[in-house]
Amino acid sequence: MPLDHYVTFGRSGLRVSPFALGAMTFGEDPGGAGCSVEESEKILATYLDLGGNFVDTANLYTNGHSEKILGDFFAARPGRREHVVLASKFFANLFPGDPNGGGAGRSSIIAQLDETLRRLRTDYLDLYWLHQWDRHTPIEETMRTLDDLVRAGKIRYVGFSNTPAWVTAQAHTTSLLKGWTPLVALQVEYSLLARTVEGELEPFAFDQGMALVPWSPLKNGFLSGKYRRGAEVTDSARTPFVGGPAEEEFVVIDAVAEVADALGTTSAAVSLAWLRARRGTVVPIVGARRLEHLEANLAGLEVTLAPEHLRRLDEVSAPALDYPAPMHGALRSMLQFAGATVDGETSAVYPPLVQSDVRY
């Protein structure tokens, strides 16, 4: 599946590449996790030339430099921006000391969008994400403001990131009931080493026809193939900040490596292919500090995992989900069906109740 085999973005009319290009690393920052303008443009140009059309950034990334790099790139190439699905995020306060410089209130959203559009040198965004939940702002204020911006033509679609499921459901339902612009996608941490999204947010997105856009699909590079037991990693900019994998993570990393070896590919490609095989619309974000990182990640489009590989990876990475998720598996069958089989679910833990078993 090449980058120009587009997928429909959830329950919308938007078509995007099967992998989004993440621009979090575009621009040099004090932490050293970014890359130069020249390298950023090489990565972006390669992605676009291969048919990619979905680019994701945020006002926070490299303190706004990421957005500026993208804006300068498209401004120097007239007519190209209109064929790209350009997404950015709001919430981060880039103006220390100004209590309204960030967050999700009406005034701050409008101000943040104006700054983002200025840096991106465009008059609209295809997709605008809430980057974090603002617990101090009523969700109705946020959603009404976003709807106003859609109606004004400044943004076209709306999504949430890193927001609790109950807040996300409240926002989406409120928008549907009031005729405001609903959510079309959720950007979430999701990988073979981070599957707790499957407790609430993933089922909600699937039920409502939203796309899932996983960030950190290789879990800080742990699933890239460079992390092996007993081996020192020296070429990762994130290692000083996140450390190395824990023992339980190495169990998954080892299984991914075994599948990759069997298929003659890389751990990164297997990990990304596993995400592509999840139900619904799943569009992972691939990031890169160097062009070869992007090229390695795109190999995930060439891998199709067999059922036995998927089963192995599912089992070894099975997450421990918070309550009430454990109540929705075998225990639900036991409580609801009492030994009967309904929609393929069966419980034989207790025999079915008969009249003489009932006590009043």
VOTOR-573600 format. One line per 8 residues: their letters; for each residue x, y, z of C-alpha. Coordinates in nm, 3 decimals. Layout:
A> X Y Z ~ ...
# end
This chain:
MPLDHYVT> 0.000 0.000 0.000 ~ 0.182 0.316 -0.116 ~ 0.120 0.660 0.033 ~ -0.115 0.755 -0.249 ~ -0.358 0.473 -0.169 ~ -0.573 0.708 0.034 ~ -0.818 0.615 0.307 ~ -1.137 0.796 0.405
FGRSGLRV> -1.079 0.980 0.730 ~ -1.340 0.832 0.959 ~ -1.696 0.948 0.904 ~ -1.599 1.242 0.684 ~ -1.535 1.319 0.321 ~ -1.165 1.376 0.378 ~ -0.912 1.142 0.214 ~ -0.569 1.101 0.364
SPFALGAM> -0.259 0.889 0.318 ~ -0.237 0.570 0.527 ~ 0.054 0.727 0.720 ~ 0.060 1.088 0.835 ~ 0.389 1.276 0.851 ~ 0.455 1.415 1.197 ~ 0.644 1.745 1.206 ~ 0.722 1.748 1.579
TFGEDPGG> 1.093 1.714 1.498 ~ 1.099 1.996 1.243 ~ 1.324 2.271 1.373 ~ 1.611 2.266 1.615 ~ 1.531 2.298 1.984 ~ 1.741 2.319 2.303 ~ 1.674 1.953 2.381 ~ 1.837 1.839 2.058
AGCSVEES> 1.540 1.628 1.949 ~ 1.472 1.830 1.636 ~ 1.641 1.861 1.298 ~ 1.760 2.142 1.078 ~ 1.545 2.333 0.833 ~ 1.730 2.168 0.544 ~ 1.670 1.815 0.677 ~ 1.307 1.896 0.761
EKILATYL> 1.245 2.007 0.404 ~ 1.409 1.692 0.264 ~ 1.183 1.476 0.479 ~ 0.873 1.674 0.384 ~ 0.955 1.681 0.013 ~ 1.019 1.307 0.005 ~ 0.692 1.230 0.180 ~ 0.496 1.453 -0.058
DLGGNFVD> 0.674 1.326 -0.369 ~ 0.582 0.970 -0.273 ~ 0.215 1.067 -0.267 ~ 0.176 1.156 0.099 ~ -0.081 1.426 0.172 ~ -0.135 1.438 0.552 ~ 0.103 1.655 0.758 ~ 0.058 1.702 1.132
TANLYTNG> 0.214 1.967 1.357 ~ 0.129 2.181 1.662 ~ 0.188 2.535 1.782 ~ 0.402 2.387 2.061 ~ 0.644 2.192 1.842 ~ 0.993 2.346 1.855 ~ 0.829 2.657 1.998 ~ 0.645 2.737 1.675
HSEKILGD> 0.942 2.671 1.446 ~ 0.781 2.355 1.307 ~ 0.482 2.551 1.180 ~ 0.708 2.818 1.031 ~ 0.917 2.561 0.843 ~ 0.601 2.415 0.692 ~ 0.469 2.760 0.604 ~ 0.791 2.866 0.435
FFAARPGR> 0.811 2.537 0.242 ~ 0.463 2.568 0.093 ~ 0.493 2.942 0.031 ~ 0.798 2.872 -0.187 ~ 0.598 2.617 -0.388 ~ 0.278 2.785 -0.505 ~ -0.020 2.558 -0.552 ~ 0.111 2.272 -0.343
REHVVLAS> -0.041 2.358 -0.009 ~ -0.396 2.324 -0.149 ~ -0.334 1.953 -0.213 ~ -0.216 1.877 0.141 ~ -0.423 1.795 0.446 ~ -0.254 2.026 0.695 ~ -0.325 1.977 1.066 ~ -0.213 2.164 1.374
KFFANLFP> -0.305 2.176 1.743 ~ -0.398 2.434 2.005 ~ -0.374 2.444 2.385 ~ -0.009 2.521 2.462 ~ 0.065 2.865 2.605 ~ 0.355 3.021 2.415 ~ 0.328 3.347 2.609 ~ 0.448 3.299 2.968
GDPNGGGA> 0.267 3.523 3.211 ~ -0.045 3.558 2.994 ~ -0.323 3.344 3.149 ~ -0.516 3.360 2.821 ~ -0.218 3.271 2.603 ~ -0.319 2.903 2.591 ~ -0.599 2.666 2.682 ~ -0.930 2.600 2.512
GRSSIIAQ> -1.136 2.910 2.586 ~ -1.290 3.117 2.306 ~ -1.041 3.403 2.325 ~ -0.737 3.177 2.342 ~ -0.847 2.942 2.064 ~ -0.902 3.232 1.825 ~ -0.570 3.392 1.918 ~ -0.380 3.063 1.888
LDETLRRL> -0.532 2.989 1.549 ~ -0.442 3.333 1.417 ~ -0.080 3.280 1.524 ~ -0.072 2.930 1.372 ~ -0.214 3.051 1.040 ~ 0.043 3.333 1.036 ~ 0.333 3.092 1.088 ~ 0.194 2.842 0.837
RTDYLDLY> 0.130 3.123 0.587 ~ -0.213 2.990 0.502 ~ -0.566 3.112 0.557 ~ -0.714 2.781 0.673 ~ -0.637 2.449 0.840 ~ -0.778 2.123 0.715 ~ -0.784 1.979 1.067 ~ -0.753 2.147 1.406
WLHQWDRH> -0.682 1.936 1.714 ~ -0.739 2.011 2.081 ~ -0.395 1.907 2.210 ~ -0.490 1.862 2.576 ~ -0.804 1.879 2.786 ~ -0.862 2.219 2.945 ~ -1.046 2.129 3.264 ~ -1.106 2.498 3.345
TPIEETMR> -1.313 2.568 3.032 ~ -1.666 2.435 2.969 ~ -1.654 2.193 2.680 ~ -1.953 2.372 2.523 ~ -1.744 2.688 2.491 ~ -1.466 2.500 2.316 ~ -1.693 2.318 2.072 ~ -1.902 2.627 1.989
TLDDLVRA> -1.585 2.823 1.917 ~ -1.451 2.549 1.691 ~ -1.784 2.537 1.508 ~ -1.772 2.914 1.457 ~ -1.423 2.877 1.308 ~ -1.547 2.606 1.071 ~ -1.832 2.830 0.961 ~ -1.586 3.115 0.910
GKIRYVGF> -1.376 2.893 0.681 ~ -1.066 2.906 0.901 ~ -1.073 2.534 0.985 ~ -1.249 2.246 0.813 ~ -1.246 1.950 1.054 ~ -1.206 1.909 1.430 ~ -1.035 1.642 1.640 ~ -0.929 1.578 2.001
SNTPAWVT> -0.601 1.451 2.143 ~ -0.503 1.331 2.491 ~ -0.851 1.392 2.633 ~ -1.046 1.160 2.869 ~ -1.312 0.945 2.705 ~ -1.597 1.094 2.907 ~ -1.501 1.448 2.805 ~ -1.459 1.341 2.443
AQAHTTSL> -1.801 1.174 2.444 ~ -1.959 1.480 2.605 ~ -1.805 1.712 2.346 ~ -1.904 1.496 2.050 ~ -2.260 1.433 2.170 ~ -2.315 1.799 2.255 ~ -2.202 1.897 1.906 ~ -2.433 1.645 1.741
LKGWTPLV> -2.733 1.758 1.945 ~ -2.669 2.128 1.883 ~ -2.583 2.094 1.515 ~ -2.221 2.199 1.567 ~ -1.921 2.048 1.392 ~ -1.860 1.704 1.549 ~ -1.529 1.529 1.602 ~ -1.393 1.328 1.309
ALQVEYSL> -1.080 1.182 1.470 ~ -0.887 1.122 1.790 ~ -0.509 1.152 1.811 ~ -0.393 0.910 2.081 ~ -0.088 0.728 2.208 ~ -0.121 0.382 2.056 ~ 0.135 0.111 1.987 ~ 0.219 -0.246 2.077
LARTVEGE> 0.368 -0.101 2.397 ~ 0.079 0.136 2.471 ~ -0.263 -0.025 2.427 ~ -0.466 0.115 2.717 ~ -0.652 0.332 2.464 ~ -0.844 0.011 2.389 ~ -1.026 0.045 2.721 ~ -1.250 0.339 2.631
LEPFAFDQ> -1.129 0.577 2.360 ~ -1.075 0.318 2.085 ~ -1.419 0.158 2.128 ~ -1.578 0.503 2.134 ~ -1.400 0.608 1.815 ~ -1.496 0.285 1.641 ~ -1.860 0.317 1.747 ~ -1.882 0.677 1.625
GMALVPWS> -1.691 0.622 1.302 ~ -1.395 0.838 1.404 ~ -1.045 0.784 1.273 ~ -0.770 0.700 1.521 ~ -0.438 0.875 1.463 ~ -0.170 0.712 1.681 ~ 0.121 0.922 1.799 ~ 0.445 0.755 1.905
PLKNGFLS> 0.352 0.436 1.717 ~ 0.704 0.305 1.787 ~ 0.689 0.405 2.157 ~ 0.984 0.645 2.177 ~ 1.172 0.430 1.925 ~ 1.157 0.120 2.148 ~ 0.987 -0.069 1.862 ~ 1.222 0.060 1.593
GKYRRGAE> 1.454 -0.241 1.617 ~ 1.750 -0.051 1.760 ~ 1.671 -0.155 2.119 ~ 1.794 -0.506 2.196 ~ 1.871 -0.673 2.527 ~ 2.221 -0.593 2.646 ~ 2.289 -0.350 2.360 ~ 2.357 0.019 2.412
VTDSARTP> 2.166 0.267 2.197 ~ 2.372 0.572 2.109 ~ 2.186 0.727 1.813 ~ 1.852 0.811 1.976 ~ 1.782 1.172 2.075 ~ 1.510 1.055 2.315 ~ 1.713 0.810 2.521 ~ 1.842 1.076 2.765
FVGGPAEE> 1.482 1.177 2.836 ~ 1.289 0.848 2.836 ~ 1.558 0.596 2.928 ~ 1.537 0.242 2.793 ~ 1.267 -0.025 2.780 ~ 1.160 -0.207 3.095 ~ 1.174 -0.587 3.119 ~ 0.805 -0.631 3.036
EFVVIDAV> 0.854 -0.409 2.730 ~ 1.146 -0.620 2.613 ~ 0.911 -0.921 2.606 ~ 0.706 -0.743 2.340 ~ 1.013 -0.605 2.163 ~ 1.157 -0.956 2.135 ~ 0.833 -1.092 1.988 ~ 0.819 -0.811 1.732
AEVADALG> 1.180 -0.880 1.632 ~ 1.103 -1.250 1.584 ~ 0.810 -1.172 1.356 ~ 1.023 -0.922 1.164 ~ 1.299 -1.177 1.116 ~ 1.048 -1.434 0.991 ~ 0.915 -1.186 0.735 ~ 1.253 -1.048 0.635
TTSAAVSL> 1.163 -0.695 0.742 ~ 1.221 -0.459 1.034 ~ 1.065 -0.427 1.377 ~ 0.946 -0.078 1.289 ~ 0.765 -0.206 0.979 ~ 0.598 -0.485 1.178 ~ 0.488 -0.248 1.453 ~ 0.336 -0.004 1.206
AWLRARRG> 0.172 -0.285 1.007 ~ 0.012 -0.410 1.330 ~ -0.150 -0.069 1.382 ~ -0.272 -0.060 1.024 ~ -0.442 -0.395 1.083 ~ -0.653 -0.267 1.375 ~ -1.024 -0.225 1.320 ~ -1.170 0.098 1.186
TVVPIVGA> -0.961 0.374 1.032 ~ -0.617 0.391 1.192 ~ -0.365 0.637 1.045 ~ -0.033 0.628 1.234 ~ 0.187 0.936 1.253 ~ 0.542 0.863 1.143 ~ 0.806 1.110 1.252 ~ 1.168 1.143 1.152
RRLEHLEA> 1.479 1.341 1.241 ~ 1.662 1.214 0.935 ~ 1.544 1.117 0.589 ~ 1.647 0.754 0.641 ~ 1.414 0.735 0.943 ~ 1.120 0.824 0.721 ~ 1.222 0.575 0.454 ~ 1.254 0.300 0.714
NLAGLEVT> 0.912 0.375 0.861 ~ 0.742 0.374 0.522 ~ 0.837 0.007 0.491 ~ 0.541 -0.050 0.722 ~ 0.317 0.006 0.420 ~ 0.470 -0.294 0.244 ~ 0.410 -0.547 0.523 ~ 0.094 -0.752 0.568
LAPEHLRR> 0.083 -0.958 0.885 ~ -0.063 -1.308 0.870 ~ -0.331 -1.409 1.123 ~ -0.080 -1.609 1.327 ~ 0.152 -1.307 1.347 ~ -0.131 -1.080 1.454 ~ -0.242 -1.333 1.714 ~ 0.110 -1.362 1.855
LDEVSAPA> 0.154 -0.987 1.880 ~ -0.194 -0.936 2.026 ~ -0.130 -1.190 2.297 ~ 0.218 -1.080 2.399 ~ 0.116 -0.713 2.418 ~ -0.228 -0.758 2.578 ~ -0.285 -0.457 2.807 ~ -0.417 -0.451 3.162
LDYPAPMH> -0.718 -0.224 3.126 ~ -0.877 -0.020 3.403 ~ -1.219 -0.094 3.547 ~ -1.482 -0.134 3.408 ~ -1.315 -0.286 3.101 ~ -1.256 -0.624 3.276 ~ -1.632 -0.643 3.335 ~ -1.697 -0.644 2.961
GALRSMLQ> -1.530 -0.975 2.875 ~ -1.601 -1.324 3.006 ~ -1.760 -1.188 3.323 ~ -2.016 -0.998 3.116 ~ -2.112 -1.322 2.943 ~ -2.147 -1.495 3.277 ~ -2.370 -1.225 3.424 ~ -2.579 -1.153 3.116
FAGATVDG> -2.623 -1.482 2.934 ~ -2.599 -1.737 3.220 ~ -2.481 -2.031 3.015 ~ -2.653 -1.940 2.688 ~ -2.477 -1.844 2.367 ~ -2.564 -1.501 2.227 ~ -2.379 -1.340 1.933 ~ -2.099 -1.589 1.975
ETSAVYPP> -2.049 -1.525 2.347 ~ -2.096 -1.818 2.581 ~ -2.073 -1.857 2.957 ~ -2.067 -2.197 3.123 ~ -1.939 -2.079 3.459 ~ -2.281 -2.113 3.622 ~ -2.576 -2.321 3.501 ~ -2.881 -2.130 3.382
LVQSDVRY> -3.125 -2.031 3.655 ~ -3.441 -2.236 3.687 ~ -3.755 -2.147 3.879 ~ -3.653 -2.336 4.192 ~ -3.325 -2.141 4.205 ~ -3.498 -1.806 4.243 ~ -3.538 -1.676 4.595 ~ -3.766 -1.386 4.693
# end
